[in-house]
Amino acid sequence: MPARIEIDQRDVLLVVDMQNDFLPGGALAVSDGDAIVPLINRLAKRFANVVLSQDWHPPGHCLFRLVAP
């Protein structure tokens, strides 16, 4: 049986780049991308500290030339 992880007040849940664009119907939709949302919400309830980050690029950023036709 795996060891149980104990979460305390010093721990942080870091959610990286969870955006509506990645959910079904979004501009960059990922198949079943919304399946992760209930898990994130369930985990967030266990942490005193939750940090959400969002990747952002200005219009014309070189990344868009890599993924857009």
Backbone as JSON, one array per atom type, in Angstrom:
{
  "sequence": "MPARIEIDQRDVLLVVDMQNDFLPGGALAVSDGDAIVPLINRLAKRFANVVLSQDWHPPGHCLFRLVAP",
  "N": [[0.85, -1.17, 0.0], [0.6, 2.24, -0.86], [2.36, 4.93, 0.76], [0.66, 7.26, 2.83], [0.11, 10.64, 2.07], [0.6, 13.42, 4.01], [-0.93, 16.5, 4.32], [-0.17, 19.79, 5.2], [-0.39, 23.12, 6.71], [1.67, 24.44, 5.46], [1.9, 23.52, 2.92], [1.31, 23.73, -0.65], [-1.03, 23.78, -3.25], [-0.41, 23.8, -6.57], [-1.76, 24.87, -9.45], [-1.33, 24.65, -12.76], [-1.8, 26.54, -15.58], [-4.57, 26.07, -16.14], [-7.17, 26.6, -18.14], [-10.14, 28.0, -19.6], [-10.0, 27.9, -22.35], [-8.87, 25.43, -22.89], [-10.82, 23.61, -22.4], [-13.65, 21.58, -23.52], [-15.09, 23.01, -26.39], [-13.58, 25.26, -26.22], [-11.06, 27.56, -27.51], [-8.66, 26.2, -27.83], [-9.27, 23.51, -27.44], [-9.06, 20.51, -25.52], [-9.52, 17.1, -25.78], [-11.81, 15.75, -23.54], [-10.9, 17.53, -21.65], [-12.2, 18.79, -19.58], [-12.48, 16.9, -17.63], [-10.6, 17.02, -15.63], [-11.29, 19.08, -13.95], [-13.16, 18.53, -11.71], [-11.41, 17.01, -10.08], [-9.34, 18.85, -9.49], [-10.86, 20.72, -8.04], [-11.66, 19.12, -5.87], [-9.17, 18.48, -4.7], [-8.29, 21.06, -4.04], [-9.81, 21.76, -1.83], [-8.49, 20.54, 0.24], [-6.21, 21.92, 0.74], [-4.66, 24.7, 2.34], [-3.46, 26.64, 0.93], [-3.72, 27.64, -2.31], [-2.55, 28.02, -5.51], [-2.99, 29.48, -8.61], [-1.86, 29.46, -11.88], [-1.5, 31.13, -15.01], [-0.73, 30.84, -18.32], [0.23, 33.3, -20.62], [0.25, 35.12, -23.64], [1.14, 37.85, -25.69], [-0.73, 39.24, -28.5], [0.39, 38.06, -31.67], [2.65, 36.78, -30.73], [5.47, 34.57, -31.0], [4.84, 31.89, -30.46], [2.27, 31.45, -31.42], [2.68, 31.26, -34.11], [3.75, 28.79, -34.32], [1.71, 26.99, -33.71], [-0.56, 27.71, -35.1], [-2.16, 27.59, -38.29]],
  "CA": [[0.0, 0.0, 0.0], [1.43, 3.45, -0.89], [2.34, 5.77, 1.96], [-0.31, 8.37, 2.78], [0.73, 11.95, 2.11], [-0.05, 14.33, 4.94], [-0.89, 17.88, 3.86], [-0.31, 20.72, 6.31], [-0.58, 24.53, 6.38], [2.8, 24.93, 4.67], [1.83, 22.96, 1.57], [0.63, 24.52, -1.66], [-1.47, 23.14, -4.48], [-0.11, 24.67, -7.69], [-2.5, 24.49, -10.65], [-0.64, 25.35, -13.84], [-2.37, 26.77, -16.91], [-5.94, 25.55, -16.31], [-7.89, 27.68, -18.8], [-11.35, 27.64, -20.34], [-9.63, 27.6, -23.74], [-8.5, 24.02, -23.02], [-12.0, 22.79, -22.15], [-14.45, 21.38, -24.72], [-15.69, 24.24, -26.9], [-12.6, 26.34, -26.13], [-10.25, 27.83, -28.7], [-7.6, 25.18, -27.9], [-9.92, 22.42, -26.69], [-8.42, 19.22, -25.33], [-10.54, 16.08, -25.59], [-12.05, 15.43, -22.13], [-10.15, 18.47, -20.81], [-12.99, 19.16, -18.41], [-12.46, 15.81, -16.65], [-9.66, 17.35, -14.56], [-11.84, 20.13, -13.08], [-13.61, 18.02, -10.4], [-10.25, 16.6, -9.29], [-8.71, 20.07, -8.98], [-11.74, 21.27, -7.01], [-11.59, 18.24, -4.69], [-7.86, 18.67, -4.07], [-8.18, 22.42, -3.51], [-10.45, 21.79, -0.52], [-7.57, 19.97, 1.23], [-5.06, 22.81, 0.88], [-4.87, 26.07, 2.83], [-2.85, 27.52, -0.06], [-3.92, 27.21, -3.69], [-2.03, 29.02, -6.45], [-3.36, 29.21, -10.0], [-1.07, 30.24, -12.83], [-2.06, 31.11, -16.36], [0.2, 31.22, -19.36], [-0.35, 34.37, -21.43], [1.13, 35.64, -24.67], [0.52, 38.96, -26.41], [-1.02, 38.93, -29.91], [1.57, 38.03, -32.54], [3.76, 36.06, -30.09], [5.99, 33.53, -31.89], [4.19, 30.61, -30.18], [1.11, 31.3, -32.28], [3.14, 30.86, -35.44], [4.06, 27.36, -34.25], [0.53, 26.15, -33.58], [-1.63, 28.15, -35.98], [-1.81, 27.43, -39.72]],
  "C": [[0.9, 1.24, 0.0], [1.3, 4.24, 0.42], [1.35, 6.91, 1.77], [0.45, 9.69, 2.91], [-0.07, 12.85, 3.05], [0.15, 15.76, 4.45], [-1.06, 18.78, 5.07], [-0.38, 22.16, 5.8], [0.54, 25.11, 5.53], [2.73, 24.48, 3.23], [0.99, 23.83, 0.64], [0.21, 23.61, -2.81], [-1.24, 24.15, -5.6], [-0.81, 24.12, -8.93], [-1.94, 25.32, -11.79], [-1.47, 25.35, -15.11], [-3.72, 26.09, -17.14], [-6.8, 26.69, -16.86], [-9.14, 27.15, -19.5], [-11.04, 27.3, -21.79], [-9.31, 26.12, -23.95], [-9.68, 23.07, -22.79], [-12.79, 22.6, -23.44], [-15.18, 22.67, -25.11], [-14.74, 25.42, -26.87], [-11.78, 26.46, -27.4], [-9.15, 26.79, -28.9], [-8.05, 23.92, -27.17], [-9.09, 21.13, -26.69], [-9.54, 18.22, -25.07], [-10.62, 15.69, -24.11], [-11.26, 16.34, -21.18], [-10.88, 18.85, -19.54], [-12.99, 18.08, -17.33], [-11.55, 16.13, -15.45], [-10.25, 18.33, -13.54], [-12.36, 19.59, -11.74], [-12.45, 17.57, -9.5], [-9.55, 17.81, -8.69], [-9.55, 20.65, -7.85], [-11.69, 20.45, -5.72], [-10.27, 18.41, -3.95], [-7.75, 20.04, -3.4], [-8.79, 22.53, -2.11], [-9.52, 21.29, 0.59], [-6.39, 20.88, 1.55], [-5.46, 24.18, 1.42], [-4.38, 27.08, 1.79], [-3.02, 26.92, -1.45], [-3.46, 28.35, -4.6], [-2.4, 28.56, -7.85], [-2.47, 30.07, -10.9], [-1.71, 30.12, -14.2], [-1.0, 31.62, -17.32], [-0.49, 32.29, -20.21], [0.7, 34.86, -22.42], [0.42, 36.8, -25.37], [0.21, 38.55, -27.84], [0.27, 38.99, -30.74], [2.77, 37.32, -31.94], [4.19, 34.9, -30.98], [5.34, 32.17, -31.65], [3.01, 30.39, -31.13], [1.5, 30.92, -33.7], [3.46, 29.36, -35.47], [2.81, 26.5, -34.27], [-0.6, 26.54, -34.52], [-1.22, 27.96, -37.43], [-1.49, 28.75, -40.36]]
}
